[in-house]
Amino acid sequence: MRKILCALCLLSVLVLAFAAFAEQDGITVKEEDGGEFRPLPVSLEGGSPLPFTYKYNQKLSFYEDPTIRVDRYRVDHSEWGVTYWYADITIRDPSQIRTAAADENTPFTGSAMVPGTVIAKRKKAVLAVDGDYCASFSGQKPPNYILRQGTVYRDIVTPNLEILLIDEDGDFHVVRPAGTDLETLDKTTVDGKKVINALQFGPALVLNGEPVPDEVVLDYDRSPTYSEPDRRAQRMCICQIDKLRYRAVSCANYGTDLATFRDLVMSLGPVQTAYMLDGGESSQMVFLGHRINTPNSSNGKDRGLTDAIYFASAWFTD
């Protein structure tokens, strides 16, 4: 009899736990179910282990716990003539926007590449997107500035490319080459705040809530080699909407030019800053460990990435 009662109690706990974590369209972890908030360290360490076991399915459109909310969307047959995906992210603490390398033995400077899903699962990311292709392969892209998780890994710049600085409060700042010597500029602090992550790809599509003009976003000199700003291609950008609120946007092949992509991004709602990340086959958006945007590769496999930007939970139940 005691065994039966124990089994029934265990079943009740499991049912309640599942109800707390799973909803029709997403997953919710509630504060009253236990756990605590802990800011994540400024290091290459990942986020909190996601405190549940579940079978992933395409119906999951959001994840929420007391420290993070991610809603993801797919839009087909859009007015822009392209399928696109976007995710809205709200975090509790700036430490939850993070960067990761393909290989942490030679982080951000080696030649290793792995799919975004590998990086996302390793770091326990709720949402991850590709970064800025920070290594140089076969001369395709010159070395660029690399400051990740508070550490400068390469103090070189590509003089014509804008730099995205993410400070200790999680705020975005774009440094533009015009009138600025990027090589001598202190890129470890901005407005008196420590820079935690810096990426150099670009260009910016939106600055201070205003669209960047066509002649700037379509200028080949302001885009990395092979990004072809005036041609249709798969694209990826990261945006700051407001304090600790962000958006990631990706479009499918055959994609858009940068001016159209800028307009698409702005049509989703006001953003303070929108900054281009690597595109083409590298455009990868990973939600709860699964890629949610459609790959466009010749062999049907995900291209390896050198690095990623991700958003992690800071809710710990241990």
N, C-alpha and C positions, 0 to 999 in steps of 0.2 A: 504493500500500500504506500509505504514511504517513497519507494522508487517511482511509483506512478505520480505521486504529488510533486516530486522533484522534477519529473519530466514535464508535467503540466506547467510548473513554474518557469522552467527553462523555455518552453514553447511560448508562454506569455511574454517573456522578456524579448525573445526574438521577434515576435509579432510587433510589439511596441517599438523596438529598435528599427524594424523595417518601415513602420509607419512614420517614424521621425525622419528617416533618411529619404524615402521615396515618395514622390508624388506623380501625378499623371504625366506631367511634362518635364519634370526635373527632380532634383535632389535637394533636400533641405536638412541641415544639421542645426538643431535648436540648442540655445544656451542652457535651457532647463534640463537638457538631457545629459549635462555634465561636460567638463572641460574647462580650459582657461586660455586666455589670449597671452601670447608671448611674442614680442617683436623678434623678427628674424635677424641673425647676425649679418654684418657686412663682410661676407665671405663667399666662397663658392658652394657653401652648404645649401641644400635644397629646402623646400617648404615642409610644412607639417604633413605627416602621412595622412592621406584621406581616410577618415575613420569609419569605413564601411566596406563591405564587399557587395558587388553588384554586377550584373551582366549588362554591358553597355549596349544601347540601342539608339538608333537615329532619332527617336522621339524625345530624347533628353535634350531640352533646350535651355536649361539653366542649372546652375549649381549655386547654393547659398549656405554659408555658415556665419557665425557671429563676426567674422573678420573679412569676408569677401562675398561678392555677388557677381556672377558672370551670366549674362544672357546672350545667347548666340542666335543668329538669323541667317536664312538663305533666301535670296530673292531671284526668281527666274522670270524670263520674258519681261525684263525691266525696260523702262523708257530709254535706258542707256544702251540697249542692244546687247547686253552682256549679263550673264549670271554673276551674282556677287554674294559674298558672305561678309558679315560683320559681327563683332562681339562688343558689347558694352560691359565695362568692368568697373566696379566700385570696391575699393579696399579700405581697410581700417587704418593701416599704418604704411608709411612710405617704404618700409623694408620689404613690402610684399611685391613691389615691382623690381625684377631681378634679371640678371643676364647669366648665361651659361655657355660653356665651350664644349665642342665635340669631344675633345680629349683633355682631361684635367691634369695629365702628366706634363703636357706642354700647352697650357691653356692659351687660346686665342692667337697664338703665334705659330703653331705647328701646322702641318698639312692635313691633319685628320679631318674627315667629314663623316657624319652619320645622319640618318633621317631625323626630321624634327620629332617624330614620335619617340625615338630612342632618348633624345635629350629630355623631352617632356616627362616621360615616365621615370627617368633617373632622378629628376629634380622634383617629382611629385607636383607638377604644375597643374593648376586648374585650367589655365589657357596658356598656350605658347605660340609664338610666331617666329619666323626666321629673322635673323639679325642683319648685319651689314656686310657679310662675306668678308670677314676681317683678315683672312689670309690671302696670299698672292699665289695664284696657280698659273703656270705657263705664260706669265706676263700679261694675263688678262686684266689685272687690276693692280696699280701700284700700291705700295704699303700705305696704310692710313692709320690715323691716331686710334689707340686702343686704351681706354680706361674702363675697367670693368670691376664691379663690386669693390670700389675704393682703391684699386691697384692699377697703376700705369704699367701696361705690358709693352707698349711700343710708343715712344715719344717722337713720332714722325707724323707729318701731315701730308695730305694731298692738297696742294695750295688752293685749288679752285673749287673744292667741295665744302659745302656747309657742314657744320658739326652740330649734332644734337647733344646737349648737356642735360643730364637728369640729376637734379640736386638732392640733398639729404631730406628735403621735404616732399620729394616726388614730383617737383615741378619741372616743366620742360623749358629749355632756353636754346635758341638756335643762333649760332655764331656764323655770320656770313663773311666771306672773304673780302668783299668790297670795302676798302678803307681799313682793313684789319690784317695785321701780320699774324697769321695763324701759327706760325712756327714759334714766335717769341711770346705769344699770348699765354697767360696762365690759364690753363684749361682744367685745373684741379679745384678751382673755386669760382663761384659766380654769384654776384650780388651779396658777397660775404658768407655764402653757404658752401659747404663741401660738395663737390661733384662726386656722385657715387658711380654713375655710368656715363660713358660718352661713346657715341657712334658716329661714323663718318660715311654717309652714303648720300642721301638727299636727292633732290632739293626739298626744301619746305614747300608745301602746297598752301598752307594757311599760317599766317602770323598775326598774333594779336586779334584773332577773330576775323581777319580780313583775307580774301583770296589773294594769293601771289599772282601777279600779272602773267599773261600767256608768254610774253617775250622772255620772262625769266624761267618759268617752269619748262619751256620747250627749248631752252638754250642747251645745246650739246655740251658746252664747256662747263656747265653747272651739274652735269650728271656723270656718274661713273661710266667707264668704258663699257660698251655693249648694251647700255640700258635704253638707248634709242627713244628719247622722250617724245618725239613727234610721231611715233609709230604705235600701232596697236600691239599690246603685250599683256601678259599676266602681271599684275601689280600687287604690292603690299604696302600699307602705311600704318603708322602708329600715331594716335592722336591723344592730346589731353583735352578733356571737355571742361573740367573744373578741378577744384581741389580733390585729389585722390580719386578722380573719375577719368576713365580713359576709354578709347575705342580703337579697335583694330579693324581694318577693312582690306578685303582681298577681292580681286575680280578674276574670272576664269579666262581661258583662252577663247577667242583670240584677243581678248582684253580690250584695253583702251589706250589712247595716248594720255600724257600726263595732265593736259588741260581738262580733258573730259573726266579723267579720274578725280581731279580736284573738285570738279562740279558735282560729281557723284557723292564724294565724301561730304561736301557741304550740304547736300540735299537731305542727309540723314539727321541733320540737326546741328546747332551751333557747336563749334569747337574753338578752343583758343589757339591750338597749334596742331598742324598735321605735317608729318615728316615721312618721306619715302624711305622704305627699306629695300632690300634686295628683291628682285622680281623674277619673272620667267618661271622656270621649273623650280626655282628655290622658294617660290611663294607657298608657304605651308602654314596652315592654321590648325592647331591641335587642341582639342577640347577633351578633357578627362582621359587623356592618353590616346585619343583616336583622331586621325586627320579628318577634318570636316569639309575642306575645300577640295575640289576635284583636281587630281594631278593631270598634268599634260606632259608626259615624257614618252620618248620613243619606245622604251622597253616596259612601260607600265609600272615601273617602280619609282619610289620617291628618290629624288636626288639627295645626296648627302649635303648637310649644312656644316659650316664651320662654327656657327654660334646661333644663339637664340635669345629672344627677350621673353620672359614669362612672368605670370602672376601666380602667386602661391598662397595657400592658406596659412594663417598664423594661429589656428585654433588647435590646441593640443589636448588630447584626452588621456594621455598616459600619466 
